[in-house]
């Protein structure tokens, strides 16, 4: 495909990907043009292929995926984009907002400890798993940009992982690597090379698109189904609020949740909480308290109840019962607050931005008589999720901006497509 064909195809498909709103399309055109200009300025040639990978929102199933549970997730309109061409042996990526490129020589795909926590680690880890699974890799030159803000709780890292995997798939595998494989590869790279424990939900949402139900009982072969539900027709908007909390030193808090849940399962000679029942837990609760402690039990109770709640929410959406769905959203939020306990870190009880955002949002929702809210994603810091009728959005922004910055509120829409190469979309 030559340059003119690539640009014409790109423009043709922007409407499919981002919708037909004139203001939105104009923004996206300028965004891709800026990225193209950056590429041409750096590499002194023109890009041939364009790629897009969305962020994601967790709709239900807070901290269930890592114990082989069930979730509802969705891709969103915020995305990471790239343009690029093939090269030889070396991946060279310039990211908008970063002075230095990310450069990885693919002749060495072993773990490099000094790269932990960097984009280089993700590139090397993804390439390593492509090769381990019998797929092809090769060098490429690319420029990337993302409006999935780091630390937003909307999975900026998974969006980038899926973007890189999609580029390898297009350039060196004719797009034939299954989307589930790319998701698993991205998770592996984040776990083993980047050094962050995470489940598989984020990557699957980013590559699949739309509203998705996932059953992780067998995580090697998760059951993935799209939910045919028109969220826009409800008259509600999905809102994410950045609580501006400090994300530093939270790895221990995140890691403790799956570890404690698994300690409960281990008591029953099982590996994951998905293999036990609430009845079994109650039968042994006195001995469990001595063996694992109360917080572990509460977190396991959250898991077991949240798993059932996901099933109820899927049923509500399929029956077009949005009011029931919202009741369950609030139940999920309450369970995360009381049982899962991922609203603030016990390391710093004076900073409770997530709890404060939920309190203020709950008051607003009760006053208006409509809506729902819950913690979003990993918790402790980051974002909350709010469902509100469209006519209440501006009032809510004014309400919450008394505490947080005005731009902390992101009004999201559900994107129907996962990661794509726009030049064959």
DRENNUBA-32536 format. One line per field, with one value per residue (C-alpha): residue in one letter; x, y, z. Coordinates in nm, 2 decimals, decimal comma. Layout:
<pts>
r: [A	...]
u: [X	...]
v: [Y	...]
w: [Z	...]
</pts>
This chain:
<pts>
r: [X	X	X	X	X	X	X	X	X	X	X	X	X	X	X	X	X	X	X	X	X	X	X	X	X	X	X	X	X	X	X	X	X	X	X	X	X	X	X	X	X	X	X	X	X	X	X	X	X	X	X	X	X	X	X	X	X	X	X	X	X	X	X	X	X	X	X	X	X	X	X	X	X	X	X	X	X	X	X	X	X	X	X	X	X	X	X	X	X	X	X	X	X	X	X	X	X	X	X	X	X	X	X	X	X	X	X	X	X	X	X	X	X	X	X	X	X	X	X	X	X	X	X	X	X	X	X	X	X	X	X	X	X	X	X	X	X	X	X	X	X	X	X	X	X	X	X	X	X	X	X	X	X	X	X	X	X	X	X	X	X	X	X	X	X	X	X	X	X	X	X	X	X	X	X	X	X	X	X	X	X	X	X	X	X	X	X	X	X	X	X	X	X	X	X	X	X	X	X	X	X	X	X	X	X	X	X	X	X	X	X	X	X	X	X	X	X	X	X	X	X	X	X	X	X	X	X	X	X	X	X	X	X	X	X	X	X	X	X	X	X	X	X	X	X	X	X	X	X	X	X	X	X	X	X	X	X	X	X	X	X	X	X	X	X	X	X	X	X	X	X	X	X	X	X	X	X	X	X	X	X	X	X	X	X	X	X	X	X	X	X	X	X	X	X	X	X	X	X	X	X	X	X	X	X	X	X	X	X	X	X	X	X	X	X	X	X	X	X	X	X	X	X	X	X	X	X	X	X	X	X	X	X	X	X	X	X	X	X	X	X	X	X	X	X	X	X	X	X	X	X	X	X	X	X	X	X	X	X	X	X	X	X	X	X	X	X	X	X	X	X	X	X	X	X	X	X	X	X	X	X	X	X	X	X	X	X	X	X	X	X	X	X	X	X	X	X	X	X	X	X	X	X	X	X	X	X	X	X	X	X	X	X	X	X	X	X	X	X	X	X	X	X	X	X]
u: [0,00	0,14	0,12	-0,18	-0,38	-0,29	-0,41	-0,73	-0,81	-0,73	-0,97	-1,24	-1,23	-1,20	-1,58	-1,62	-1,39	-1,48	-1,83	-1,96	-1,97	-1,80	-1,61	-1,48	-1,38	-1,19	-1,00	-0,91	-0,79	-0,57	-0,44	-0,34	-0,19	0,02	0,15	0,22	0,42	0,62	0,70	0,81	1,02	1,21	1,24	1,25	1,00	0,63	0,44	0,23	0,03	-0,19	-0,31	-0,54	-0,59	-0,86	-0,85	-1,09	-1,34	-1,42	-1,80	-1,82	-1,60	-1,37	-1,06	-1,22	-1,01	-0,69	-0,88	-1,03	-1,37	-1,61	-1,61	-1,79	-1,56	-1,58	-1,35	-1,38	-1,34	-1,00	-0,72	-0,35	-0,26	0,05	0,19	0,49	0,68	0,89	1,26	1,53	1,59	1,53	1,21	1,23	0,93	0,90	0,62	0,45	0,57	0,89	1,23	1,41	1,29	1,22	1,47	1,49	1,72	1,52	1,83	1,81	1,46	1,57	1,45	1,66	1,62	1,72	1,42	1,16	0,88	0,96	0,81	1,13	1,03	0,69	0,83	1,09	0,84	0,58	0,84	0,97	0,62	0,55	0,86	0,79	0,44	0,58	0,49	0,71	0,86	1,08	1,18	0,97	0,98	0,68	0,55	0,27	0,04	-0,22	-0,51	-0,55	-0,38	-0,12	-0,27	-0,62	-0,74	-0,84	-0,56	-0,30	-0,04	-0,27	-0,37	0,00	0,07	-0,21	-0,10	0,25	0,12	-0,12	0,18	0,38	0,07	0,02	0,38	0,50	0,21	-0,04	-0,29	-0,34	-0,26	-0,58	-0,69	-0,69	-0,33	-0,22	-0,41	-0,23	0,10	0,04	-0,04	0,27	0,49	0,34	0,37	0,71	0,90	0,74	0,70	0,34	0,10	-0,23	-0,51	-0,61	-0,92	-0,76	-0,59	-0,89	-1,11	-0,86	-0,84	-1,20	-1,40	-1,76	-1,91	-1,76	-1,83	-1,53	-1,52	-1,16	-1,23	-0,98	-0,76	-0,56	-0,89	-1,11	-1,47	-1,53	-1,87	-1,98	-2,29	-2,53	-2,65	-2,69	-2,56	-2,62	-2,99	-3,03	-2,98	-2,70	-2,33	-2,04	-1,81	-1,46	-1,33	-0,96	-0,93	-0,57	-0,44	-0,08	-0,01	0,33	0,42	0,08	0,22	0,21	-0,16	-0,25	-0,06	-0,21	-0,56	-0,50	-0,26	-0,52	-0,80	-0,57	-0,49	-0,86	-0,87	-0,56	-0,72	-0,97	-0,68	-0,78	-0,58	-0,83	-1,15	-1,35	-1,31	-1,49	-1,84	-1,97	-2,13	-1,80	-1,64	-1,91	-1,88	-1,52	-1,52	-1,40	-1,10	-1,04	-1,01	-0,72	-0,56	-0,58	-0,72	-1,04	-0,94	-0,86	-1,21	-1,38	-1,20	-1,30	-1,66	-1,64	-1,51	-1,78	-2,06	-1,91	-1,89	-2,26	-2,33	-2,16	-2,39	-2,70	-2,57	-2,51	-2,87	-3,00	-2,83	-2,95	-3,30	-3,26	-3,33	-3,09	-3,24	-3,16	-2,81	-2,76	-2,88	-2,61	-2,35	-2,41	-2,40	-2,06	-1,93	-2,05	-1,89	-1,55	-1,57	-1,67	-1,53	-1,26	-1,13	-0,95	-1,07	-0,76	-0,43	-0,37	-0,02	-0,17	-0,51	-0,50	-0,53	-0,86	-0,94	-1,12	-1,34	-1,41	-1,50	-1,74	-1,90	-1,96	-2,09	-2,32	-2,47	-2,53	-2,69	-2,92	-3,03	-3,11	-3,26	-3,08	-2,74	-2,48	-2,11	-1,83	-1,45	-1,30	-1,02	-0,75	-0,85	-0,65	-0,59	-0,70	-1,05	-1,41	-1,69	-2,02	-2,33	-2,55	-2,83	-2,69	-2,89	-2,71	-2,35	-2,28	-2,43	-2,22	-1,90	-1,97	-2,04	-1,73	-1,50	-1,53	-1,29	-1,11	-0,99	-1,25	-1,07	-1,06	-1,41	-1,39	-1,72	-1,67	-1,84	-1,83	-1,62	-1,75	-1,41	-1,10	-0,75	-0,73	-0,49	-0,67	-0,53	-0,71	-0,99]
v: [0,00	0,34	0,66	0,81	0,48	0,46	0,82	0,77	0,44	0,60	0,89	0,64	0,44	0,71	0,75	0,38	0,39	0,73	0,80	1,07	1,36	1,64	1,79	1,44	1,35	1,68	1,62	1,27	1,38	1,65	1,39	1,15	1,43	1,54	1,19	1,15	1,47	1,35	1,03	1,21	1,45	1,18	0,90	1,11	0,89	0,83	0,58	0,32	0,16	0,32	0,14	0,21	0,03	0,15	0,19	-0,01	0,04	-0,23	-0,25	-0,53	-0,79	-0,59	-0,80	-1,12	-1,20	-1,30	-1,56	-1,71	-1,53	-1,35	-0,99	-0,74	-0,49	-0,26	-0,08	0,30	0,59	0,70	0,51	0,47	0,52	0,45	0,49	0,29	0,09	-0,23	-0,22	-0,48	-0,65	-0,33	-0,18	0,19	0,38	0,75	0,84	1,18	1,37	1,17	1,31	0,98	0,68	0,33	0,11	-0,27	-0,50	-0,82	-1,03	-1,04	-1,14	-1,24	-1,05	-0,74	-0,65	-0,29	-0,24	-0,33	-0,08	0,06	0,04	-0,13	-0,42	-0,45	-0,45	-0,72	-0,93	-0,92	-1,01	-1,29	-1,45	-1,41	-1,62	-1,87	-1,93	-1,99	-1,66	-1,42	-1,09	-0,83	-0,47	-0,17	0,21	0,38	0,69	0,65	0,88	0,81	0,99	0,70	0,89	0,71	0,64	0,70	0,35	0,31	0,07	0,28	0,00	-0,27	-0,04	0,01	-0,37	-0,45	-0,18	-0,33	-0,68	-0,57	-0,41	-0,74	-0,93	-0,70	-0,66	-1,02	-1,25	-1,12	-1,05	-1,42	-1,43	-1,47	-1,18	-1,39	-1,49	-1,13	-1,05	-1,33	-1,22	-0,87	-0,99	-1,20	-0,91	-0,69	-0,96	-1,10	-0,83	-0,50	-0,64	-0,55	-0,82	-0,80	-1,02	-1,07	-0,86	-0,53	-0,68	-0,88	-0,57	-0,36	-0,61	-0,73	-0,41	-0,34	-0,46	-0,80	-1,07	-1,29	-1,61	-1,68	-2,02	-2,16	-1,85	-2,03	-2,04	-1,77	-1,77	-1,44	-1,32	-0,98	-0,84	-0,69	-0,39	-0,03	0,18	0,50	0,43	0,44	0,81	0,76	0,85	0,66	0,89	0,83	1,06	1,09	1,13	1,27	1,04	0,94	0,60	0,55	0,24	0,06	-0,26	-0,43	-0,33	-0,46	-0,79	-0,86	-0,89	-1,20	-1,34	-1,32	-1,46	-1,75	-1,82	-1,88	-2,12	-2,29	-2,37	-2,59	-2,74	-2,53	-2,28	-2,01	-1,87	-1,97	-2,33	-2,28	-2,18	-1,94	-2,23	-2,40	-2,08	-2,03	-2,39	-2,34	-1,97	-2,01	-2,21	-1,99	-1,68	-1,84	-1,97	-1,67	-1,37	-1,17	-0,95	-1,25	-1,39	-1,06	-1,04	-1,40	-1,31	-1,02	-1,24	-1,51	-1,25	-1,03	-1,34	-1,40	-1,03	-1,03	-1,31	-1,10	-0,79	-0,98	-1,11	-0,76	-0,62	-0,90	-0,84	-0,46	-0,40	-0,11	-0,01	-0,35	-0,32	0,01	-0,14	-0,41	-0,14	0,02	-0,32	-0,39	-0,05	-0,13	-0,47	-0,33	-0,07	-0,30	-0,64	-0,60	-0,29	-0,14	0,22	0,36	0,22	0,14	0,28	0,63	0,66	1,04	1,03	0,88	1,05	0,76	0,73	1,10	1,10	0,81	0,98	1,30	1,11	0,90	1,21	1,37	1,05	1,02	1,38	1,34	0,99	0,85	0,70	0,46	0,47	0,24	0,22	0,15	-0,10	-0,18	0,08	0,25	0,54	0,62	0,65	0,60	0,51	0,69	0,62	0,93	1,05	1,28	1,58	1,55	1,55	1,92	1,96	1,67	1,82	2,14	1,94	1,73	2,01	2,17	1,90	1,78	1,96	2,03	1,81	1,52	1,42	1,21	1,14	0,82	0,63	0,26	0,18	-0,10	-0,20	-0,33	-0,29	-0,25	-0,18	0,11	0,04	-0,29	-0,22]
w: [0,00	-0,10	0,11	-0,07	-0,04	0,33	0,40	0,20	0,38	0,72	0,66	0,53	0,85	1,11	1,10	1,17	1,46	1,63	1,51	1,28	1,52	1,32	1,62	1,72	1,37	1,32	1,65	1,54	1,20	1,35	1,60	1,33	1,11	1,40	1,46	1,09	1,09	1,39	1,21	0,89	1,09	1,28	1,02	0,71	0,53	0,54	0,75	0,57	0,84	1,12	1,44	1,72	2,06	2,30	2,68	2,89	3,17	3,42	3,45	3,71	3,87	4,09	4,16	4,04	3,73	3,92	4,11	3,79	3,83	3,60	3,48	3,26	3,08	2,79	2,55	2,55	2,31	2,45	2,27	2,19	1,82	1,62	1,27	1,14	0,89	0,90	0,97	1,05	1,40	1,60	1,74	1,76	1,90	1,96	2,20	2,20	2,51	2,55	2,44	2,39	2,19	2,32	2,14	2,17	1,97	1,91	1,89	2,27	2,40	2,75	3,06	3,13	3,50	3,45	3,21	3,48	3,47	3,13	2,78	2,66	2,90	2,74	2,39	2,47	2,67	2,39	2,13	2,35	2,38	2,01	1,94	2,23	2,08	1,73	1,58	1,39	1,50	1,33	1,37	1,31	1,33	1,49	1,65	1,91	2,11	2,37	2,53	2,78	3,05	3,27	3,61	3,50	3,58	3,22	3,14	2,96	2,99	2,84	2,56	2,47	2,50	2,27	2,03	2,01	1,97	1,69	1,51	1,53	1,41	1,11	1,00	1,05	1,09	0,83	1,11	1,18	1,55	1,74	1,96	2,27	2,21	2,18	2,50	2,69	2,54	2,67	3,02	3,03	2,93	3,20	3,46	3,39	3,21	3,32	3,68	3,75	3,87	3,67	3,55	3,19	3,18	3,06	2,76	2,65	2,67	2,47	2,19	2,17	2,18	2,29	2,62	2,70	2,95	3,04	3,25	3,37	3,53	3,28	3,22	2,94	2,75	2,89	2,77	2,60	2,48	2,36	2,52	2,27	2,47	2,34	2,63	2,45	2,42	2,80	2,81	3,07	3,04	3,18	3,39	3,53	3,80	3,86	4,23	4,20	4,47	4,50	4,32	4,47	4,67	4,61	4,46	4,80	4,85	4,51	4,55	4,89	4,74	4,52	4,78	5,06	4,84	4,74	5,11	5,17	4,87	4,99	5,32	5,13	4,92	4,62	4,43	4,36	4,51	4,20	4,32	4,66	4,77	5,02	5,21	5,24	5,37	5,63	5,75	5,83	5,92	6,29	6,19	5,88	6,11	6,29	5,97	5,74	5,93	5,90	5,60	5,38	5,46	5,38	5,05	4,97	5,05	4,82	4,54	4,58	4,60	4,32	4,09	4,13	4,09	3,75	3,64	3,75	3,57	3,25	3,28	3,35	3,04	2,81	2,94	2,88	3,26	3,31	3,65	3,79	3,65	3,83	4,16	4,12	4,03	4,37	4,54	4,37	4,50	4,85	4,85	4,73	5,01	5,30	5,21	4,95	5,12	4,83	4,88	5,05	5,15	5,52	5,47	5,47	5,62	5,60	5,22	5,12	4,78	4,64	4,95	4,94	4,57	4,64	4,93	4,74	4,44	4,65	4,81	4,46	4,33	4,63	4,60	4,23	4,27	3,97	3,91	4,06	4,16	4,25	4,28	3,94	3,87	4,12	4,38	4,66	4,43	4,07	3,95	4,05	3,80	3,79	3,58	3,54	3,32	3,05	3,19	3,52	3,39	3,40	3,75	3,87	3,72	3,91	4,22	4,22	4,10	4,44	4,55	4,24	3,93	3,66	3,41	3,65	3,51	3,19	3,01	2,83	2,55	2,47	2,16	1,95	1,81	1,98	1,85	1,48	1,19	1,03	0,69	0,66	0,90]
</pts>
